[in-house]
């Protein structure tokens, strides 16, 4: 895997190589000690209530986003039945 990183022209190739080597050495030492990869720790176990709340938050956000799009397309909202009515 290659990552394109841009450095100022004043930084020499040997300086870039030193930076990369230090990063690789640090990663190898962490791996040897059994630490998880950086940024990919083990997620904490979630309770059923936490999972339910998370799903409901995501569904609410999706409904708001969809409603905004529909209103922009000319739909109208029926407040009595809490439904969206298509244009026409």
RAKA-V477717 format. One record per pair of residues at least 24 apart in sequence whose ideal C-beta (glycine too) atoms are under 10 Angstrom apart, sorted by sequence separation. I is the first residue (numbers start at 1). J is the second residue. D is the distance in Angstrom with one decimal. If there is no record, write none. Layout:
BEGIN
i = (I,I)
j = (J,J)
d = (D,D)
END
This chain:
BEGIN
none
END
